[in-house]
Structures are given as structure tokens and as C-alpha cells.
Amino acid sequence: MIPAKIRFLVAAGLVAGLAACGESAPKTASLHDAMPFVPLPPGATFVQRSGGPDALQITVRSPSKADEVAAYYRHVLGTNGWKLVSDQKDQDGATVLFAEKKGPPLWVRVQQAEDGNGTLVQLSGAIVSKRDSVPAKPAS
């Protein structure tokens, strides 16, 4: 497995290379807009970042077990104004949490790493436009 820092440097080099060739890199949502609050589990290391103009996903690895990481997120997303809306297992056995707070929602997927060493956590956020957050007026 390629260490996260090396992968980041390779990706940054590819983006810089595309820019030098006159091609623009695909735009992704900014971290501030899509996920103003990014709770990371203890000992997290960066794995990857992906997304589009209205959404962003960050993947990190934690050395902790999946059930410990899921418990961490249940606690964090149940405090400080967060409302844990959904807590389910997906078809792969991963814990999938959905939480809301004033601002963008947050999806968290927690799964034991395939190599058995730690846990992978996918944090996904979306940009909520002002018109999406304003309730629609009933038709008269």
C-alpha cells in the first residue's frame, strides 16, 4: 500500500501537470463549504479526497477497531447541536451514520480495513444552497 503522504504528493503533481498543460483540474467543493466541521477519529491518517462541485468525500484510516470508531462518531454526532438522524449497517457490514446540524449534513461510513489493520472512515458532506435550506411556501 502506498503511504498517504506519497499518494497526496503524486495527486498534487498530477494536478499541477494538468494546469501546466492548459487543462483545468476538476473542481471539487471546498472543505469549508461542504464540511465546516470534520470530526476525525483518534490517530487518523489521510487516505484520499474526492468529490464534485457540490460534494466532498474524505477518507481517513484509524488504528482503532471499527466498533470503537463507530461509538466515537455516535458520541460526537450526538452533541454540540448535532442530531444523529440515521445509524444503520450497509450491505457490506459497514456502519453508516447520517447527521445534521445547522449547515451542511454529514455522512460517515465506518468499515474495518480490508487488510485487517484499523478502520477506514469515509466522511461525506454536501453544499446546501440557501434555497435548499429555506422551506418552500405552500401554493395558494
Phi and psi in degrees as GROMACS dihedral restraints (atoms count N, CA, C in turn):
[ dihedral_restraints ]
;  ai    aj    ak    al  type     phi  dphi    fc
    3     4     5     6     1   -81.7    20    10
    4     5     6     7     1   127.9    20    10
    6     7     8     9     1   -57.0    20    10
    7     8     9    10     1   147.3    20    10
    9    10    11    12     1   -57.0    20    10
   10    11    12    13     1   -40.3    20    10
   12    13    14    15     1   -64.8    20    10
   13    14    15    16     1   -38.2    20    10
   15    16    17    18     1   -67.2    20    10
   16    17    18    19     1   -43.6    20    10
   18    19    20    21     1   -59.5    20    10
   19    20    21    22     1   -41.0    20    10
   21    22    23    24     1   -61.9    20    10
   22    23    24    25     1   -44.5    20    10
   24    25    26    27     1   -65.0    20    10
   25    26    27    28     1   -39.4    20    10
   27    28    29    30     1   -63.9    20    10
   28    29    30    31     1   -45.5    20    10
   30    31    32    33     1   -62.4    20    10
   31    32    33    34     1   -42.3    20    10
   33    34    35    36     1   -62.7    20    10
   34    35    36    37     1   -39.0    20    10
   36    37    38    39     1   -64.3    20    10
   37    38    39    40     1   -39.6    20    10
   39    40    41    42     1   -64.5    20    10
   40    41    42    43     1   -42.4    20    10
   42    43    44    45     1   -63.4    20    10
   43    44    45    46     1   -44.4    20    10
   45    46    47    48     1   -63.7    20    10
   46    47    48    49     1   -38.1    20    10
   48    49    50    51     1   -64.6    20    10
   49    50    51    52     1   -41.9    20    10
   51    52    53    54     1   -63.5    20    10
   52    53    54    55     1   -41.1    20    10
   54    55    56    57     1   -63.7    20    10
   55    56    57    58     1   -39.1    20    10
   57    58    59    60     1   -67.2    20    10
   58    59    60    61     1   -29.5    20    10
   60    61    62    63     1   -82.2    20    10
   61    62    63    64     1    -1.7    20    10
   63    64    65    66     1    92.3    20    10
   64    65    66    67     1    -2.2    20    10
   66    67    68    69     1   -92.7    20    10
   67    68    69    70     1   139.2    20    10
   69    70    71    72     1   -87.7    20    10
   70    71    72    73     1   143.0    20    10
   72    73    74    75     1   -71.8    20    10
   73    74    75    76     1   149.0    20    10
   75    76    77    78     1   -60.4    20    10
   76    77    78    79     1   137.8    20    10
   78    79    80    81     1   -82.5    20    10
   79    80    81    82     1   136.7    20    10
   81    82    83    84     1  -122.5    20    10
   82    83    84    85     1   157.1    20    10
   84    85    86    87     1   -60.4    20    10
   85    86    87    88     1   147.7    20    10
   87    88    89    90     1   -75.9    20    10
   88    89    90    91     1   151.6    20    10
   90    91    92    93     1   -59.4    20    10
   91    92    93    94     1   -42.3    20    10
   93    94    95    96     1   -60.7    20    10
   94    95    96    97     1   -40.3    20    10
   96    97    98    99     1   -77.6    20    10
   97    98    99   100     1   -40.3    20    10
   99   100   101   102     1   -87.2    20    10
  100   101   102   103     1   -33.0    20    10
  102   103   104   105     1  -144.3    20    10
  103   104   105   106     1    76.5    20    10
  105   106   107   108     1   -64.0    20    10
  106   107   108   109     1   -22.7    20    10
  108   109   110   111     1  -122.8    20    10
  109   110   111   112     1   112.6    20    10
  111   112   113   114     1  -117.0    20    10
  112   113   114   115     1    95.2    20    10
  114   115   116   117     1   -77.8    20    10
  115   116   117   118     1   120.7    20    10
  117   118   119   120     1  -106.3    20    10
  118   119   120   121     1   138.6    20    10
  120   121   122   123     1   -69.3    20    10
  121   122   123   124     1   158.1    20    10
  123   124   125   126     1   -55.7    20    10
  124   125   126   127     1   135.8    20    10
  126   127   128   129     1    74.5    20    10
  127   128   129   130     1    16.4    20    10
  129   130   131   132     1   -66.5    20    10
  130   131   132   133     1   142.1    20    10
  132   133   134   135     1  -126.0    20    10
  133   134   135   136     1   143.8    20    10
  135   136   137   138     1   -67.8    20    10
  136   137   138   139     1   137.2    20    10
  138   139   140   141     1  -113.7    20    10
  139   140   141   142     1   -56.1    20    10
  141   142   143   144     1  -162.4    20    10
  142   143   144   145     1   165.8    20    10
  144   145   146   147     1  -135.4    20    10
  145   146   147   148     1   136.7    20    10
  147   148   149   150     1  -149.6    20    10
  148   149   150   151     1   168.1    20    10
  150   151   152   153     1   156.4    20    10
  151   152   153   154     1  -171.2    20    10
  153   154   155   156     1  -132.4    20    10
  154   155   156   157     1  -166.2    20    10
  156   157   158   159     1   -66.3    20    10
  157   158   159   160     1   -23.4    20    10
  159   160   161   162     1  -115.8    20    10
  160   161   162   163     1     2.3    20    10
  162   163   164   165     1  -150.4    20    10
  163   164   165   166     1   156.5    20    10
  165   166   167   168     1  -144.5    20    10
  166   167   168   169     1   140.5    20    10
  168   169   170   171     1  -129.2    20    10
  169   170   171   172     1   131.3    20    10
  171   172   173   174     1  -120.0    20    10
  172   173   174   175     1   133.1    20    10
  174   175   176   177     1  -113.0    20    10
  175   176   177   178     1   131.4    20    10
  177   178   179   180     1  -128.6    20    10
  178   179   180   181     1   160.3    20    10
  180   181   182   183     1  -115.0    20    10
  181   182   183   184     1   136.3    20    10
  183   184   185   186     1  -117.4    20    10
  184   185   186   187     1   143.2    20    10
  186   187   188   189     1   -74.5    20    10
  187   188   189   190     1   -10.6    20    10
  189   190   191   192     1   -77.0    20    10
  190   191   192   193     1   164.6    20    10
  192   193   194   195     1   -74.1    20    10
  193   194   195   196     1   154.1    20    10
  195   196   197   198     1   -57.9    20    10
  196   197   198   199     1   -41.5    20    10
  198   199   200   201     1   -67.1    20    10
  199   200   201   202     1   -31.6    20    10
  201   202   203   204     1   -69.7    20    10
  202   203   204   205     1   -40.4    20    10
  204   205   206   207     1   -68.1    20    10
  205   206   207   208     1   -41.3    20    10
  207   208   209   210     1   -61.6    20    10
  208   209   210   211     1   -42.0    20    10
  210   211   212   213     1   -63.5    20    10
  211   212   213   214     1   -38.3    20    10
  213   214   215   216     1   -58.9    20    10
  214   215   216   217     1   -48.1    20    10
  216   217   218   219     1   -68.9    20    10
  217   218   219   220     1   -35.3    20    10
  219   220   221   222     1   -60.2    20    10
  220   221   222   223     1   -40.1    20    10
  222   223   224   225     1   -68.1    20    10
  223   224   225   226     1   -52.3    20    10
  225   226   227   228     1   -60.8    20    10
  226   227   228   229     1   -41.6    20    10
  228   229   230   231     1   -85.0    20    10
  229   230   231   232     1     8.8    20    10
  231   232   233   234     1  -112.7    20    10
  232   233   234   235     1     9.1    20    10
  234   235   236   237     1  -131.7    20    10
  235   236   237   238     1   173.1    20    10
  237   238   239   240     1    53.0    20    10
  238   239   240   241     1    40.8    20    10
  240   241   242   243     1    87.6    20    10
  241   242   243   244     1    -5.3    20    10
  243   244   245   246     1   -77.6    20    10
  244   245   246   247     1   146.8    20    10
  246   247   248   249     1  -123.1    20    10
  247   248   249   250     1   116.3    20    10
  249   250   251   252     1   -78.6    20    10
  250   251   252   253     1   108.3    20    10
  252   253   254   255     1   -86.5    20    10
  253   254   255   256     1   -37.6    20    10
  255   256   257   258     1  -143.8    20    10
  256   257   258   259     1   140.8    20    10
  258   259   260   261     1  -144.2    20    10
  259   260   261   262     1   101.1    20    10
  261   262   263   264     1  -139.4    20    10
  262   263   264   265     1   166.7    20    10
  264   265   266   267     1  -100.8    20    10
  265   266   267   268     1   139.9    20    10
  267   268   269   270     1   -92.9    20    10
  268   269   270   271     1  -177.0    20    10
  270   271   272   273     1   -64.0    20    10
  271   272   273   274     1   -19.4    20    10
  273   274   275   276     1   -93.5    20    10
  274   275   276   277     1     0.8    20    10
  276   277   278   279     1    87.4    20    10
  277   278   279   280     1     2.8    20    10
  279   280   281   282     1   -76.6    20    10
  280   281   282   283     1   148.7    20    10
  282   283   284   285     1   -85.1    20    10
  283   284   285   286     1   128.6    20    10
  285   286   287   288     1  -121.0    20    10
  286   287   288   289     1   119.8    20    10
  288   289   290   291     1  -114.0    20    10
  289   290   291   292     1   143.6    20    10
  291   292   293   294     1  -128.1    20    10
  292   293   294   295     1   127.3    20    10
  294   295   296   297     1  -132.4    20    10
  295   296   297   298     1   151.3    20    10
  297   298   299   300     1  -126.3    20    10
  298   299   300   301     1   149.9    20    10
  300   301   302   303     1  -154.1    20    10
  301   302   303   304     1   164.8    20    10
  303   304   305   306     1   -52.6    20    10
  304   305   306   307     1   120.2    20    10
  306   307   308   309     1   111.8    20    10
  307   308   309   310     1  -158.8    20    10
  309   310   311   312     1   -65.2    20    10
  310   311   312   313     1   145.2    20    10
  312   313   314   315     1   -73.9    20    10
  313   314   315   316     1   167.6    20    10
  315   316   317   318     1  -135.8    20    10
  316   317   318   319     1   130.3    20    10
  318   319   320   321     1  -109.6    20    10
  319   320   321   322     1   137.3    20    10
  321   322   323   324     1  -130.5    20    10
  322   323   324   325     1   126.5    20    10
  324   325   326   327     1  -118.7    20    10
  325   326   327   328     1   123.3    20    10
  327   328   329   330     1  -117.9    20    10
  328   329   330   331     1   122.6    20    10
  330   331   332   333     1  -144.1    20    10
  331   332   333   334     1   140.0    20    10
  333   334   335   336     1   -58.1    20    10
  334   335   336   337     1   134.8    20    10
  336   337   338   339     1   -63.5    20    10
  337   338   339   340     1   144.3    20    10
  339   340   341   342     1   -59.0    20    10
  340   341   342   343     1   -33.0    20    10
  342   343   344   345     1   -80.2    20    10
  343   344   345   346     1    -0.4    20    10
  345   346   347   348     1    80.9    20    10
  346   347   348   349     1    -4.7    20    10
  348   349   350   351     1   -98.4    20    10
  349   350   351   352     1    92.5    20    10
  351   352   353   354     1    85.9    20    10
  352   353   354   355     1  -161.5    20    10
  354   355   356   357     1  -132.4    20    10
  355   356   357   358     1   141.5    20    10
  357   358   359   360     1   -99.2    20    10
  358   359   360   361     1   135.7    20    10
  360   361   362   363     1  -124.7    20    10
  361   362   363   364     1   123.6    20    10
  363   364   365   366     1  -105.5    20    10
  364   365   366   367     1   121.2    20    10
  366   367   368   369     1  -108.5    20    10
  367   368   369   370     1   122.7    20    10
  369   370   371   372     1  -124.5    20    10
  370   371   372   373     1   135.5    20    10
  372   373   374   375     1  -134.2    20    10
  373   374   375   376     1   157.6    20    10
  375   376   377   378     1  -132.4    20    10
  376   377   378   379     1   147.9    20    10
  378   379   380   381     1   -80.0    20    10
  379   380   381   382     1   126.0    20    10
  381   382   383   384     1  -101.5    20    10
  382   383   384   385     1   117.1    20    10
  384   385   386   387     1   -75.3    20    10
  385   386   387   388     1   160.0    20    10
  387   388   389   390     1   -60.6    20    10
  388   389   390   391     1   -36.2    20    10
  390   391   392   393     1   -71.3    20    10
  391   392   393   394     1   -27.3    20    10
  393   394   395   396     1   -71.8    20    10
  394   395   396   397     1   -27.5    20    10
  396   397   398   399     1   -93.5    20    10
  397   398   399   400     1    -5.9    20    10
  399   400   401   402     1   -96.9    20    10
  400   401   402   403     1   124.0    20    10
  402   403   404   405     1   -60.0    20    10
  403   404   405   406     1   140.4    20    10
  405   406   407   408     1   -70.0    20    10
  406   407   408   409     1   143.0    20    10
  408   409   410   411     1   -80.9    20    10
  409   410   411   412     1   139.1    20    10
  411   412   413   414     1   -64.7    20    10
  412   413   414   415     1   144.2    20    10
  414   415   416   417     1   -70.9    20    10
  415   416   417   418     1   140.4    20    10
